[in-house]
Amino acid sequence: AEYMGMVRGIGNPLVAVYLSAYICRVCVHLSPQQRECMQECFNDFLLCLKQLKAPIVESFIAQVDTDSSAAYFSLFLPAVEWIIQCCTFNYSFVDLEHTWARCLKGGHPVLTHAMFYTLPPNFITSHLSTITAFLTQPCYIDDEASPLLPGLSVEQAFVRKSELYRVFGEKCLQGDMSSLSDVCKEELISGVLKACMKLDNCQELMRVCNMWIEVTTKHLTSTHVDNVLKKLIKHLTIDRRFEKVWAELVETVQCIVRQMLPGGCFTVLSAENFLCLLDLFQGDDVRRQKVNLLVMEAFVNNTLATEPTCDPVLTNALMRIAKNLHDNLTRVSFDLLNGQTDILHDHYAVSQLIVKFLQRVDFGDQFESQLAFFAEVRSNLFILEPVLICLIEKVNLLSAKTLQRMDGTHSSKTSQFVKACVAFNLISIPSIEDIPSRLQLYLATAQMALLNGSAAQADSLFAALIATIPDLPPCLVGGTNITLAKPRSSEEWFLAFSGNLISSLVLMPDYPDKPILYHLKSFLDQSRTCSFSASSFAHYRVMILALRGLSCFSGQTKWPYEIKGTKNNWDLYGYGKDKRFQLELGKIGKDLIIEIARFIDNHQNVAWKVLQYYMEV
């Protein structure tokens, strides 16, 4: 009490309030349960507020510029916040009402600011109507003179009004507003934003709006978010103000995305004005790419919303975002890609995000709608090879689902549909630059065409596959990190691929005007043109694989496997009894054995390896 009496005798209010804060600190340290001393310090500060109208203070303000006066009054804030915090520590809501009433009665921006920072968020949200009415008084929303300091506006003295609204929004974001109706929440947010739109400084406006947009996203629906964004965009398009706040607009998108993640609700992405917000970044390619990546990452990496979506509005919105990512990449010339790891990483990262997005889109039994969606993706995202590969694989899966739905027997309608799926891939595969991927996709699509009874399309796919084999590079580069993956020989990959291919070529029905097993012969000829290391004998290992495949069918009364519902060579050649077929099998096998034996005679150093593979046959 003696020290507080000494503080009351200090004429400088700023010195007095910090001494009061120190006394509160000591009281909390020595006896935190005894709050009488702290309450007396708070009462003393309320009395000190009257000193700010004293002639000496007004004289001081008149002698300094506006910035200095605002800085002077802002020095009160830390001390006042500490005093209020000490007074309200562990208080119940009932006890806080007394402090709350005294702050409002004081009517001072310093008290308002300190009150927002100190009082619990749930207490603030329980007094929303009172606070809104208090903040929307003329002295808080206009540049009129402060009733406490004639001649000075609130913006010039104490604390900026934008900061008050921002802190208020932060408390609403942290607090519980579930007890309020949507109408009350909407009125609150509309009132605050209407007041904030009068701010002249665009940066301050955006900081406040970002906070309240995040509040809207968390506590209201996507329709309310859309309305808020509409007002903000309308305000920013005047005189192209948005060009001054690129960084703040990025934060706007981050605020919306941040509140979408906990609930896994992405309906706001389909809001018209959210897409208009993304379109504001047309003049800044770097930030445009950043915000589109933010949104796409939020959607594909969300673990709460794992169910596939077929919502046309949402998929169209995400397709628009994916196209923005794609188009921004096309601005970089592919001639400049060599050696530029950042560009390669960008292409790889964007491709992986879009692939994950495609895996989340599923139209269920609407197979035709699914194929139409894939066609739209291909037309819009044509430069991203991983996306094209994903599309081709998804279309093959769509053909398999159709066959499964029809229990293995197509109707005329479904037969035409699967032919359209194969045609989709037949057009798409040649644009794949990675040769191993192209070969694998040719083979998978040809096998799918055979399963669905489209031998003519399978024939075209096998022919295109075999014509591509000479382009196979001797080394492959691949892995999860495209810039760090080490080159490796393509020999082992080609051998595994050849075994799969040969098993399909033997079943592929021959055309009457072409020789028996003409695709297999063509493949063996083309495989000799592949370039491997000088010490490699991969060509002869392919021949051994061909012998293994032929031996399964030569002289057999029943072939080990067949394609249900599709005429294959087993059917064409009398279930294996056709002498021409058996003679041709023997001739091919004999030629292969002779060539392998000749290689063994000429290469004794690796003969034992070749013999090891040969004996497996």
C-alpha positions as semicolon CSV with decimal commas, in nm:
position;residue;x (nm);y (nm);z (nm)
1;A;0,000;0,000;0,000
2;E;0,288;0,236;0,080
3;Y;0,451;0,174;-0,258
4;M;0,121;0,223;-0,440
5;G;0,077;0,554;-0,258
6;M;0,419;0,662;-0,384
7;V;0,321;0,567;-0,740
8;R;0,010;0,784;-0,718
9;G;0,235;1,082;-0,659
10;I;0,418;1,040;-0,990
11;G;0,306;1,296;-1,244
12;N;0,411;1,113;-1,560
13;P;0,133;0,860;-1,638
14;L;0,364;0,639;-1,845
15;V;0,614;0,599;-1,563
16;A;0,333;0,543;-1,317
17;V;0,170;0,263;-1,515
18;Y;0,500;0,072;-1,552
19;L;0,568;0,103;-1,179
20;S;0,219;-0,034;-1,117
21;A;0,296;-0,324;-1,351
22;Y;0,613;-0,397;-1,152
23;I;0,420;-0,397;-0,826
24;C;0,174;-0,647;-0,981
25;R;0,466;-0,867;-1,086
26;V;0,605;-0,874;-0,733
27;C;0,260;-0,946;-0,588
28;V;0,208;-1,238;-0,824
29;H;0,548;-1,377;-0,730
30;L;0,498;-1,345;-0,354
31;S;0,126;-1,406;-0,310
32;P;-0,069;-1,477;-0,631
33;Q;-0,396;-1,547;-0,445
34;Q;-0,418;-1,198;-0,292
35;R;-0,552;-0,979;-0,569
36;E;-0,645;-0,668;-0,372
37;C;-0,312;-0,503;-0,445
38;M;-0,340;-0,582;-0,816
39;Q;-0,694;-0,446;-0,829
40;E;-0,571;-0,124;-0,668
41;C;-0,306;-0,093;-0,941
42;F;-0,576;-0,136;-1,205
43;N;-0,793;0,128;-1,034
44;D;-0,499;0,367;-1,026
45;F;-0,449;0,328;-1,399
46;L;-0,816;0,408;-1,464
47;L;-0,765;0,729;-1,269
48;C;-0,449;0,802;-1,467
49;L;-0,650;0,801;-1,788
50;K;-0,794;1,134;-1,684
51;Q;-0,443;1,279;-1,680
52;L;-0,420;1,225;-2,054
53;K;-0,659;1,518;-2,093
54;A;-0,433;1,738;-1,882
55;P;-0,283;2,048;-2,048
56;I;0,069;1,912;-2,012
57;V;-0,014;1,601;-2,219
58;E;-0,201;1,799;-2,480
59;S;0,094;2,037;-2,497
60;F;0,331;1,745;-2,543
61;I;0,117;1,600;-2,825
62;A;0,094;1,936;-2,996
63;Q;0,474;1,963;-3,003
64;V;0,537;1,628;-3,174
65;D;0,428;1,485;-3,505
66;T;0,153;1,227;-3,543
67;D;0,383;0,926;-3,563
68;S;0,560;1,021;-3,240
69;S;0,232;1,068;-3,053
70;A;0,101;0,731;-3,171
71;A;0,428;0,569;-3,065
72;Y;0,409;0,735;-2,724
73;F;0,058;0,613;-2,647
74;S;0,138;0,263;-2,773
75;L;0,397;0,239;-2,494
76;F;0,114;0,205;-2,244
77;L;-0,006;-0,125;-2,392
78;P;0,243;-0,380;-2,249
79;A;0,206;-0,250;-1,895
80;V;-0,173;-0,235;-1,908
81;E;-0,193;-0,586;-2,056
82;W;0,024;-0,718;-1,774
83;I;-0,186;-0,549;-1,505
84;I;-0,513;-0,688;-1,647
85;Q;-0,358;-1,032;-1,685
86;C;-0,251;-1,033;-1,320
87;C;-0,594;-0,921;-1,209
88;T;-0,782;-1,183;-1,412
89;F;-0,550;-1,483;-1,372
90;N;-0,758;-1,801;-1,307
91;Y;-1,074;-1,593;-1,272
92;S;-1,413;-1,746;-1,344
93;F;-1,638;-1,586;-1,605
94;V;-1,847;-1,435;-1,324
95;D;-1,542;-1,266;-1,172
96;L;-1,427;-1,144;-1,513
97;E;-1,753;-0,957;-1,565
98;H;-1,643;-0,689;-1,316
99;T;-1,315;-0,622;-1,499
100;W;-1,495;-0,639;-1,831
101;A;-1,749;-0,376;-1,725
102;R;-1,478;-0,141;-1,599
103;C;-1,284;-0,170;-1,927
104;L;-1,592;-0,086;-2,129
105;K;-1,677;0,200;-1,898
106;G;-1,330;0,339;-1,942
107;G;-1,399;0,353;-2,316
108;H;-1,032;0,389;-2,396
109;P;-0,852;0,225;-2,692
110;V;-0,567;0,119;-2,466
111;L;-0,812;-0,065;-2,239
112;T;-0,992;-0,217;-2,536
113;H;-0,671;-0,342;-2,691
114;A;-0,539;-0,481;-2,361
115;M;-0,876;-0,642;-2,289
116;F;-0,875;-0,827;-2,622
117;Y;-0,523;-0,953;-2,570
118;T;-0,572;-1,062;-2,210
119;L;-0,922;-1,200;-2,159
120;P;-0,991;-1,567;-2,257
121;P;-1,126;-1,628;-2,610
122;N;-1,445;-1,798;-2,486
123;F;-1,521;-1,498;-2,265
124;I;-1,477;-1,265;-2,562
125;T;-1,706;-1,476;-2,784
126;S;-1,974;-1,473;-2,514
127;H;-1,992;-1,092;-2,539
128;L;-1,983;-1,053;-2,917
129;S;-2,280;-0,821;-2,946
130;T;-2,147;-0,585;-2,681
131;I;-1,801;-0,573;-2,838
132;T;-1,936;-0,520;-3,188
133;A;-2,152;-0,229;-3,072
134;F;-1,856;-0,086;-2,883
135;L;-1,616;-0,108;-3,180
136;T;-1,861;0,029;-3,434
137;Q;-1,893;0,358;-3,249
138;P;-1,791;0,653;-3,467
139;C;-1,471;0,712;-3,273
140;Y;-1,358;0,359;-3,369
141;I;-1,463;0,328;-3,729
142;D;-1,417;0,684;-3,858
143;D;-1,138;0,932;-3,841
144;E;-1,328;1,160;-3,611
145;A;-1,172;1,315;-3,303
146;S;-1,132;1,094;-3,000
147;P;-1,359;1,194;-2,710
148;L;-1,066;1,145;-2,476
149;L;-0,816;1,344;-2,678
150;P;-0,975;1,627;-2,873
151;G;-0,799;1,695;-3,199
152;L;-0,658;1,343;-3,231
153;S;-0,823;1,054;-3,410
154;V;-0,814;0,705;-3,269
155;E;-0,588;0,606;-3,554
156;Q;-0,342;0,875;-3,455
157;A;-0,355;0,800;-3,083
158;F;-0,307;0,485;-2,881
159;V;-0,363;0,197;-3,124
160;R;-0,472;0,152;-3,483
161;K;-0,833;0,049;-3,524
162;S;-0,726;-0,224;-3,770
163;E;-0,525;-0,385;-3,492
164;L;-0,831;-0,390;-3,266
165;Y;-1,036;-0,568;-3,528
166;R;-0,754;-0,812;-3,599
167;V;-0,714;-0,908;-3,233
168;F;-1,092;-0,937;-3,199
169;G;-1,096;-1,176;-3,494
170;E;-0,812;-1,380;-3,345
171;K;-1,012;-1,430;-3,025
172;C;-1,320;-1,532;-3,225
173;L;-1,109;-1,783;-3,414
174;Q;-0,978;-1,937;-3,092
175;G;-1,307;-1,924;-2,903
176;D;-1,621;-2,136;-2,917
177;M;-1,899;-1,985;-3,129
178;S;-2,111;-2,299;-3,158
179;S;-2,382;-2,155;-2,934
180;L;-2,449;-1,871;-3,179
181;S;-2,680;-1,907;-3,476
182;D;-2,548;-1,863;-3,827
183;V;-2,749;-1,543;-3,857
184;C;-2,573;-1,391;-3,555
185;K;-2,234;-1,495;-3,685
186;E;-2,311;-1,352;-4,028
187;E;-2,427;-1,020;-3,881
188;L;-2,113;-1,000;-3,670
189;I;-1,877;-1,066;-3,958
190;S;-2,065;-0,838;-4,197
191;G;-2,057;-0,553;-3,946
192;V;-1,685;-0,589;-3,882
193;L;-1,595;-0,617;-4,251
194;K;-1,812;-0,318;-4,338
195;A;-1,620;-0,112;-4,086
196;C;-1,286;-0,246;-4,206
197;M;-1,357;-0,160;-4,570
198;K;-1,321;0,206;-4,470
199;L;-0,951;0,157;-4,403
200;D;-0,733;0,343;-4,652
201;N;-0,422;0,131;-4,604
202;C;-0,459;-0,184;-4,819
203;Q;-0,205;-0,382;-4,616
204;E;-0,393;-0,314;-4,292
205;L;-0,722;-0,396;-4,460
206;M;-0,589;-0,733;-4,581
207;R;-0,448;-0,827;-4,240
208;V;-0,788;-0,772;-4,082
209;C;-0,983;-0,938;-4,364
210;N;-0,758;-1,245;-4,361
211;M;-0,832;-1,298;-3,995
212;W;-1,207;-1,266;-4,042
213;I;-1,207;-1,479;-4,357
214;E;-1,046;-1,752;-4,151
215;V;-1,316;-1,704;-3,885
216;T;-1,584;-1,729;-4,154
217;T;-1,431;-2,046;-4,302
218;K;-1,417;-2,212;-3,962
219;H;-1,756;-2,115;-3,820
220;L;-1,979;-2,068;-4,128
221;T;-2,050;-2,232;-4,464
222;S;-1,881;-2,197;-4,800
223;T;-2,164;-1,968;-4,913
224;H;-2,072;-1,716;-4,642
225;V;-1,705;-1,741;-4,739
226;D;-1,802;-1,676;-5,099
227;N;-1,992;-1,362;-4,999
228;V;-1,699;-1,229;-4,796
229;L;-1,460;-1,293;-5,085
230;K;-1,698;-1,118;-5,323
231;K;-1,688;-0,801;-5,113
232;L;-1,311;-0,817;-5,076
233;I;-1,247;-0,873;-5,448
234;K;-1,484;-0,590;-5,539
235;H;-1,291;-0,359;-5,307
236;L;-0,948;-0,466;-5,435
237;T;-1,029;-0,441;-5,805
238;I;-1,088;-0,067;-5,771
239;D;-0,781;0,099;-5,924
240;R;-0,618;-0,248;-5,923
241;R;-0,540;-0,228;-5,552
242;F;-0,473;-0,601;-5,543
243;E;-0,136;-0,539;-5,711
244;K;-0,017;-0,377;-5,386
245;V;-0,106;-0,674;-5,166
246;W;0,021;-0,988;-5,343
247;A;0,174;-1,131;-5,024
248;E;-0,143;-1,066;-4,824
249;L;-0,355;-1,236;-5,091
250;V;-0,137;-1,545;-5,062
251;E;-0,207;-1,537;-4,689
252;T;-0,580;-1,517;-4,769
253;V;-0,561;-1,846;-4,957
254;Q;-0,354;-1,998;-4,676
255;C;-0,618;-1,895;-4,419
256;I;-0,895;-2,064;-4,615
257;V;-0,691;-2,379;-4,675
258;R;-0,584;-2,394;-4,311
259;Q;-0,946;-2,408;-4,194
260;M;-1,049;-2,659;-4,462
261;L;-0,805;-2,924;-4,344
262;P;-0,948;-3,008;-3,996
263;G;-1,295;-3,088;-4,132
264;G;-1,190;-3,226;-4,466
265;C;-1,459;-3,010;-4,632
266;F;-1,358;-2,864;-4,966
267;T;-1,688;-2,718;-5,086
268;V;-1,538;-2,370;-5,061
269;L;-1,310;-2,464;-5,352
270;S;-1,612;-2,467;-5,580
271;A;-1,717;-2,118;-5,473
272;E;-1,716;-1,882;-5,767
273;N;-1,534;-1,601;-5,589
274;F;-1,265;-1,833;-5,453
275;L;-1,167;-1,910;-5,811
276;C;-1,188;-1,537;-5,889
277;L;-0,947;-1,481;-5,600
278;L;-0,699;-1,719;-5,762
279;D;-0,743;-1,535;-6,093
280;L;-0,617;-1,214;-5,931
281;F;-0,267;-1,365;-5,944
282;Q;-0,254;-1,353;-6,323
283;G;0,007;-1,080;-6,305
284;D;0,243;-1,270;-6,071
285;D;0,337;-1,614;-6,202
286;V;0,542;-1,712;-5,897
287;R;0,267;-1,641;-5,645
288;R;0,004;-1,777;-5,881
289;Q;0,185;-2,110;-5,887
290;K;0,226;-2,099;-5,509
291;V;-0,143;-2,049;-5,427
292;N;-0,255;-2,315;-5,674
293;L;-0,006;-2,558;-5,520
294;L;-0,138;-2,471;-5,173
295;V;-0,493;-2,557;-5,271
296;M;-0,407;-2,876;-5,459
297;E;-0,180;-3,000;-5,179
298;A;-0,455;-2,934;-4,924
299;F;-0,697;-3,147;-5,124
300;V;-0,476;-3,444;-5,211
301;N;-0,295;-3,466;-4,876
302;N;-0,603;-3,442;-4,657
303;T;-0,636;-3,759;-4,450
304;L;-0,989;-3,695;-4,323
305;A;-1,161;-3,685;-4,662
306;T;-1,038;-4,012;-4,814
307;E;-1,353;-4,104;-5,004
308;P;-1,343;-4,054;-5,382
309;T;-1,541;-3,763;-5,519
310;C;-1,752;-3,726;-5,830
311;D;-1,902;-3,385;-5,749
312;P;-1,894;-3,207;-6,087
313;V;-1,859;-2,861;-5,932
314;L;-1,566;-2,962;-5,714
315;T;-1,391;-3,161;-5,987
316;N;-1,430;-2,872;-6,232
317;A;-1,283;-2,631;-5,977
318;L;-0,987;-2,861;-5,911
319;M;-0,941;-2,915;-6,284
320;R;-0,922;-2,539;-6,326
321;I;-0,655;-2,524;-6,055
322;A;-0,466;-2,814;-6,215
323;K;-0,478;-2,636;-6,552
324;N;-0,340;-2,321;-6,389
325;L;-0,048;-2,525;-6,256
326;H;0,002;-2,685;-6,597
327;D;-0,018;-2,358;-6,791
328;N;0,228;-2,189;-6,559
329;L;0,479;-2,467;-6,633
330;T;0,434;-2,430;-7,007
331;R;0,573;-2,078;-6,985
332;V;0,916;-2,237;-6,941
333;S;1,065;-2,356;-7,266
334;F;1,145;-2,725;-7,272
335;D;1,468;-2,635;-7,449
336;L;1,590;-2,488;-7,119
337;L;1,514;-2,788;-6,903
338;N;1,853;-2,958;-6,935
339;G;2,050;-2,906;-6,617
340;Q;1,788;-2,691;-6,445
341;T;1,697;-2,906;-6,148
342;D;1,449;-2,654;-6,007
343;I;1,239;-2,672;-6,322
344;L;1,257;-3,051;-6,322
345;H;1,152;-3,060;-5,959
346;D;0,859;-2,828;-6,035
347;H;0,738;-3,052;-6,317
348;Y;0,775;-3,362;-6,102
349;A;0,603;-3,209;-5,796
350;V;0,311;-3,071;-5,999
351;S;0,271;-3,401;-6,183
352;Q;0,257;-3,600;-5,860
353;L;-0,005;-3,367;-5,712
354;I;-0,227;-3,394;-6,019
355;V;-0,187;-3,772;-6,026
356;K;-0,305;-3,788;-5,663
357;F;-0,598;-3,566;-5,757
358;L;-0,695;-3,800;-6,042
359;Q;-0,684;-4,095;-5,805
360;R;-0,940;-3,918;-5,583
361;V;-1,193;-3,875;-5,867
362;D;-1,423;-4,171;-5,923
363;F;-1,761;-4,160;-6,097
364;G;-1,855;-4,508;-5,978
365;D;-2,075;-4,691;-6,227
366;Q;-2,087;-4,393;-6,463
367;F;-1,810;-4,531;-6,685
368;E;-1,883;-4,301;-6,978
369;S;-1,861;-3,993;-6,755
370;Q;-1,532;-4,123;-6,618
371;L;-1,388;-4,163;-6,969
372;A;-1,512;-3,817;-7,067
373;F;-1,337;-3,673;-6,761
374;F;-1,012;-3,848;-6,858
375;A;-1,042;-3,706;-7,210
376;E;-1,081;-3,356;-7,063
377;V;-0,775;-3,406;-6,844
378;R;-0,569;-3,521;-7,142
379;S;-0,668;-3,219;-7,350
380;N;-0,580;-2,975;-7,071
381;L;-0,269;-3,135;-6,914
382;F;-0,087;-3,265;-7,216
383;I;0,275;-3,179;-7,126
384;L;0,291;-3,367;-6,795
385;E;0,403;-3,721;-6,879
386;P;0,329;-3,879;-6,537
387;V;-0,028;-3,750;-6,571
388;L;-0,066;-3,910;-6,914
389;I;0,074;-4,238;-6,781
390;C;-0,176;-4,226;-6,494
391;L;-0,461;-4,160;-6,738
392;I;-0,368;-4,456;-6,958
393;E;-0,350;-4,686;-6,657
394;K;-0,684;-4,557;-6,527
395;V;-0,847;-4,615;-6,866
396;N;-0,717;-4,973;-6,871
397;L;-0,864;-5,020;-6,525
398;L;-1,192;-4,878;-6,653
399;S;-1,194;-5,142;-6,930
400;A;-1,131;-5,415;-6,673
401;K;-1,417;-5,288;-6,453
402;T;-1,650;-5,290;-6,752
403;L;-1,557;-5,651;-6,833
404;Q;-1,609;-5,748;-6,471
405;R;-1,947;-5,576;-6,459
406;M;-2,057;-5,776;-6,767
407;D;-1,933;-6,108;-6,619
408;G;-1,687;-6,151;-6,904
409;T;-1,940;-6,123;-7,189
410;H;-1,987;-5,782;-7,349
411;S;-2,305;-5,643;-7,497
412;S;-2,285;-5,439;-7,814
413;K;-2,284;-5,117;-7,610
414;T;-2,011;-5,218;-7,368
415;S;-1,808;-5,366;-7,653
416;Q;-1,805;-5,028;-7,825
417;F;-1,716;-4,860;-7,497
418;V;-1,409;-5,075;-7,429
419;K;-1,299;-5,022;-7,789
420;A;-1,322;-4,648;-7,722
421;C;-1,106;-4,698;-7,412
422;V;-0,843;-4,884;-7,615
423;A;-0,858;-4,616;-7,884
424;F;-0,804;-4,351;-7,615
425;N;-0,482;-4,525;-7,512
426;L;-0,374;-4,595;-7,868
427;I;-0,381;-4,222;-7,932
428;S;-0,222;-4,125;-7,600
429;I;0,068;-4,371;-7,572
430;P;0,282;-4,235;-7,861
431;S;0,314;-3,902;-7,676
432;I;0,499;-4,074;-7,387
433;E;0,867;-3,990;-7,429
434;D;0,998;-4,240;-7,174
435;I;1,052;-4,555;-7,386
436;P;1,021;-4,818;-7,107
437;S;0,696;-4,660;-6,993
438;R;0,569;-4,646;-7,348
439;L;0,651;-5,014;-7,406
440;Q;0,488;-5,118;-7,079
441;L;0,173;-4,922;-7,159
442;Y;0,156;-5,066;-7,510
443;L;0,174;-5,416;-7,366
444;A;-0,081;-5,354;-7,089
445;T;-0,328;-5,197;-7,332
446;A;-0,280;-5,477;-7,589
447;Q;-0,344;-5,739;-7,321
448;M;-0,655;-5,549;-7,212
449;A;-0,774;-5,536;-7,575
450;L;-0,731;-5,915;-7,601
451;L;-0,924;-5,968;-7,278
452;N;-1,210;-5,761;-7,418
453;G;-1,214;-5,945;-7,753
454;S;-1,070;-5,662;-7,966
455;A;-0,803;-5,854;-8,157
456;A;-0,771;-5,589;-8,431
457;Q;-0,676;-5,318;-8,181
458;A;-0,443;-5,559;-8,000
459;D;-0,270;-5,629;-8,333
460;S;-0,210;-5,256;-8,388
461;L;-0,078;-5,214;-8,035
462;F;0,163;-5,509;-8,062
463;A;0,288;-5,377;-8,398
464;A;0,349;-5,031;-8,248
465;L;0,521;-5,189;-7,947
466;I;0,758;-5,396;-8,159
467;A;0,841;-5,093;-8,376
468;T;0,938;-4,901;-8,062
469;I;1,182;-5,164;-7,927
470;P;1,486;-5,034;-8,123
471;D;1,445;-4,698;-7,945
472;L;1,507;-4,854;-7,603
473;P;1,808;-4,673;-7,449
474;P;2,096;-4,878;-7,303
475;C;2,056;-4,697;-6,969
476;L;1,748;-4,606;-6,770
477;V;1,701;-4,316;-6,531
478;G;1,417;-4,325;-6,280
479;G;1,323;-4,317;-5,915
480;T;1,136;-4,104;-5,666
481;N;1,383;-3,817;-5,714
482;I;1,424;-3,756;-6,085
483;T;1,732;-3,539;-6,049
484;L;1,926;-3,772;-5,819
485;A;1,838;-4,113;-5,967
486;K;2,146;-4,295;-6,096
487;P;2,146;-4,439;-6,448
488;R;2,121;-4,816;-6,467
489;S;2,133;-5,069;-6,746
490;S;1,807;-5,143;-6,923
491;E;1,907;-5,508;-6,977
492;E;1,734;-5,662;-6,675
493;W;1,422;-5,455;-6,731
494;F;1,404;-5,562;-7,095
495;L;1,442;-5,930;-7,004
496;A;1,155;-5,915;-6,754
497;F;0,946;-5,726;-7,006
498;S;1,026;-5,976;-7,282
499;G;0,903;-6,272;-7,079
500;N;0,567;-6,102;-7,029
501;L;0,545;-5,999;-7,393
502;I;0,630;-6,343;-7,536
503;S;0,356;-6,509;-7,331
504;S;0,104;-6,272;-7,495
505;L;0,244;-6,292;-7,848
506;V;0,207;-6,671;-7,855
507;L;-0,167;-6,635;-7,784
508;M;-0,221;-6,338;-8,018
509;P;-0,437;-6,471;-8,307
510;D;-0,260;-6,457;-8,642
511;Y;-0,416;-6,291;-8,943
512;P;-0,482;-6,528;-9,239
513;D;-0,276;-6,319;-9,478
514;K;0,029;-6,312;-9,249
515;P;0,279;-6,583;-9,147
516;I;0,230;-6,794;-8,837
517;L;0,345;-6,615;-8,519
518;Y;0,456;-6,317;-8,727
519;H;0,451;-6,084;-8,423
520;L;0,680;-6,317;-8,227
521;K;0,924;-6,342;-8,518
522;S;0,918;-5,965;-8,561
523;F;0,988;-5,916;-8,192
524;L;1,288;-6,153;-8,200
525;D;1,427;-5,964;-8,498
526;Q;1,382;-5,625;-8,335
527;S;1,529;-5,739;-8,003
528;R;1,861;-5,798;-8,182
529;T;1,880;-5,426;-8,258
530;C;1,876;-5,322;-7,891
531;S;2,202;-5,165;-7,774
532;F;2,339;-5,306;-7,451
533;S;2,692;-5,324;-7,312
534;A;2,962;-5,497;-7,517
535;S;2,981;-5,789;-7,275
536;S;2,605;-5,840;-7,265
537;F;2,437;-6,152;-7,398
538;A;2,083;-6,027;-7,333
539;H;1,978;-6,103;-7,692
540;Y;2,045;-6,473;-7,635
541;R;1,866;-6,468;-7,302
542;V;1,564;-6,333;-7,492
543;M;1,595;-6,627;-7,730
544;I;1,599;-6,865;-7,434
545;L;1,284;-6,695;-7,301
546;A;1,123;-6,748;-7,642
547;L;1,219;-7,117;-7,632
548;R;1,063;-7,145;-7,289
549;G;0,741;-6,990;-7,416
550;L;0,725;-7,207;-7,728
551;S;0,792;-7,526;-7,533
552;C;0,474;-7,468;-7,333
553;F;0,267;-7,495;-7,651
554;S;0,462;-7,735;-7,871
555;G;0,302;-8,081;-7,887
556;Q;0,058;-8,006;-7,605
557;T;-0,295;-8,141;-7,606
558;K;-0,409;-7,850;-7,392
559;W;-0,245;-7,513;-7,360
560;P;-0,158;-7,392;-7,008
561;Y;-0,365;-7,073;-7,037
562;E;-0,608;-6,901;-7,271
563;I;-0,820;-6,591;-7,305
564;K;-1,184;-6,652;-7,226
565;G;-1,421;-6,539;-7,498
566;T;-1,141;-6,457;-7,745
567;K;-1,023;-6,675;-8,032
568;N;-0,650;-6,727;-7,999
569;N;-0,394;-6,938;-8,183
570;W;-0,508;-7,245;-7,989
571;D;-0,847;-7,211;-8,159
572;L;-0,717;-7,107;-8,500
573;Y;-0,480;-7,400;-8,535
574;G;-0,713;-7,684;-8,435
575;Y;-0,635;-7,684;-8,063
576;G;-0,266;-7,739;-8,134
577;K;-0,317;-8,026;-8,381
578;D;-0,253;-7,826;-8,699
579;K;0,067;-7,964;-8,851
580;R;0,162;-7,629;-9,004
581;F;0,157;-7,472;-8,660
582;Q;0,361;-7,751;-8,504
583;L;0,614;-7,739;-8,789
584;E;0,648;-7,363;-8,752
585;L;0,703;-7,396;-8,380
586;G;0,972;-7,654;-8,445
587;K;1,140;-7,439;-8,709
588;I;1,149;-7,132;-8,484
589;G;1,283;-7,338;-8,194
590;K;1,548;-7,502;-8,411
591;D;1,672;-7,168;-8,545
592;L;1,694;-7,029;-8,193
593;I;1,887;-7,329;-8,063
594;I;2,134;-7,310;-8,353
595;E;2,196;-6,942;-8,293
596;I;2,245;-6,996;-7,919
597;A;2,487;-7,285;-7,983
598;R;2,687;-7,072;-8,225
599;F;2,716;-6,798;-7,963
600;I;2,837;-7,052;-7,702
601;D;3,106;-7,179;-7,937
602;N;3,234;-6,828;-8,004
603;H;3,217;-6,697;-7,647
604;Q;3,360;-6,958;-7,415
605;N;3,413;-6,706;-7,135
606;V;3,037;-6,664;-7,082
607;A;2,926;-7,001;-7,217
608;W;2,854;-7,139;-6,871
609;K;2,611;-6,855;-6,800
610;V;2,424;-6,910;-7,124
611;L;2,412;-7,285;-7,061
612;Q;2,270;-7,220;-6,716
613;Y;1,979;-7,025;-6,862
614;Y;1,944;-7,275;-7,146
615;M;1,917;-7,573;-6,915
616;E;1,619;-7,413;-6,747
617;V;1,425;-7,477;-7,068
